[in-house]
Amino acid sequence: MNDETAVLMRAEKVGKDTLLSQIVQMVADAQRSRAPKRRLFKLSMTSNPLELR
């Protein structure tokens, strides 16, 4: 290329519509959905079991 040649580029998708953005969103959603289960497990491991008869 030289100084007289123009390059025309077109973006098919930008911002939140890109594949990378969608992957990041899926990972974030998965991490949020697992958090309450981990907290419940940690709570059950630290609390004393109550025996009912």
N, C-alpha and C positions, 0 to 999 in steps of 0.2 A: 504494500500500500504506500501511497505517497500523500502529500498534503492536499491533493485535488480530489481524492476519493472519499466519498461519504459512506458511512456504515449505518444502515437502518436496522434497528432492533425493536422487537415488539415483545412485551411481557404477556404471557398467556394468563398467568395468575399472579396476584400480589397479596401481601399481608396475610390475613387469616385463611385465605383460600389456598395457600400453598400446601404441598404434601408435608413438608417439614413442620409447619404450624399445626397441622392436624395430628401429626404424631406426638408432638409436644403436648397438645391438649389431651390426647388419649392417655398418655403417661400420667399427667397431673390428675386426671379423673380417677385412674386406677389407684394412685397413691392415696387419694382422699377416701376412697371407698374402703380401703383396708385399715385405715387408722382406728376406727371405733373397735374393730375386732381385736386389734393388738392391745388397746387400752383395757378392754374387758378381760383379756387373757392375763395381762400383768396384774390387774386388780384381783383376779381369782387366785393368782399365785402368791400374793402378799397377804391376803386376808385369811383369818382362821376359819376353818369350816365349822358350821353350826350343826350339831347333831340333834335331830328331832326324833323323839320316840313316841 
